[in-house]
Amino acid sequence: MGKTLKRRAAFTALARALMAGARGGPSLGERLAALPRMIRATARGEYDGGLRLAMMTAATAYVVSPVDVVPELFLTVFGLVDDAVMVTWLAGSVLSETERFLEWEARRSSVIPGHVTP
């Protein structure tokens, strides 16, 4: 049941993120442009996206891995279903995490070190 909930959350995040651009949220281009900054901020320890980035990297490696070709050869359509689910989860996760990062960036730029803001 836990995997089903995670899958549902990823699909919901994907749908919400794709619709956000139409409702005035960050566009797909802004989100993709934020990806290198997010990786850099995570590597520096400024942003807390380490585990999420690791999961997204693992999902990308799984999808492009030549080892994953074996199930497609024997299971044909059923072997492609896991890739489709993984790609959908990955897209939803990337869109959701970049939106979270852009919000973090906006909050961070409004903070002045050494000053208390109401």
Buried (B, 14 or more C-beta within 10 A) or exposed (E): EEEEEEBEBBBEBBEBBBEBBEEEBBEEEEBEEBBEBBBEBBEEEEBEBEEBBEBBEEBBEBBEEEEBEEBBEEEEEEBEEBBEEBBBBBBBBBBBBBBBBBEBBEEEEEEEEEEEEE
